[in-house]
Amino acid sequence: MPTYRGSCHCGAIQFEVSTELDHLVECNCSICQKKGALHHRVEPEQFKLLSGEDALALYQFGTRTARHYFCRHCGIHPFGHPRLAPEMVAVNLRCLDGVDVDSLAARRIRFDGKHWEEAAALLRGKGAD
């Protein structure tokens, strides 16, 4: 399984993720749409924070289940824990070094976060929970 390095813009937060980049999630909820993140969800053991724990800031809203981490220095969102699966790590693919998300041969999953409850129910019904 390939390992990718990633970081925030200023480099204070550095991480690695071991995964096949076979899918990405594009969510249109209020926060994801504004920050432009493209998510790739992995198991916690596939993610390693290398440096910058002290630079991480946490933002939560609504149910306060999702954990949106960002760099307190440059403001970039490198990863978080999604509301639908808070035990997982959702890496922002735009923060991975050397990965061109526009030419990535990955299945693009559109999640209708504007209608979160309905979209989550549809996923649960398909066994994607």
ZATIVO-347318 format. One record per residue (C-alpha): residue in three letters; x, y, z. Coordinates in steps of 0.2 Angstrom, whole numbers, plus 5000, padded with zeros to 4 digits. Layout:
<nodes>
alaXYZ;...
</nodes>
This chain:
<nodes>
met500050005000;pro500750174995;thr501150305008;tyr500950485005;arg501550635015;gly500550785018;ser500550955027;cys499651115030;his500251265019;cys501551335032;gly502251155035;ala501951165054;ile500751005053;gln501550855044;phe500750685042;glu500850525033;val499450415026;ser499550245019;thr498150205007;glu497650174989;leu496950334983;asp495450244974;his494050364980;leu493750544986;val492250624994;glu491650794989;cys490350865001;asn489351014998;cys488951055017;ser489151225023;ile490951205029;cys491651085016;gln491051185002;lys491851345009;lys493551265013;gly493551164996;ala494151005004;leu494150834995;his494050695008;his494850525008;arg494350425023;val495550305031;glu495650195047;pro496650275061;glu498150155060;gln498350215042;phe498650395047;lys500150455057;leu500350635063;leu502250675061;ser502350845069;gly501250995073;glu500050925086;asp500351095095;ala499851185079;leu498251105078;ala496651195082;leu494851115082;tyr493251185075;gln491551095079;phe489851155076;gly488051075075;thr488050905083;arg489950935088;thr490250755082;ala491350795067;arg493150865072;his493750985059;tyr495651015062;phe496551165055;cys498251245057;arg498251385070;his499651475059;cys499051465041;gly497251405043;ile497351255031;his496251105035;pro497350945033;phe496250815041;gly494750785052;his493550655059;pro491950655049;arg490250655058;leu489650495048;ala491150395055;pro492050495069;glu493250355072;met493950375055;val495250505048;ala494650605033;val496250675025;asn496050825014;leu496850764997;arg497250934993;cys498550935007;leu499550785000;asp501250814992;gly501350774974;val499550724972;asp498550814958;val496750784962;asp496150844945;ser497050694937;leu496850564950;ala496050404944;ala494850394959;arg493050364961;arg492250534965;ile490850514978;arg489750664980;phe488950684997;asp487450794999;gly487950875015;lys486751015012;his485450885016;trp486550785028;glu485250685037;glu484450615021;ala486150585013;ala486750495028;ala485150385029;leu485450335010;leu487250285014;arg486750185029;gly485350095019;lys486750045006;gly487849975020;ala489150115018;asp489150155037;
</nodes>
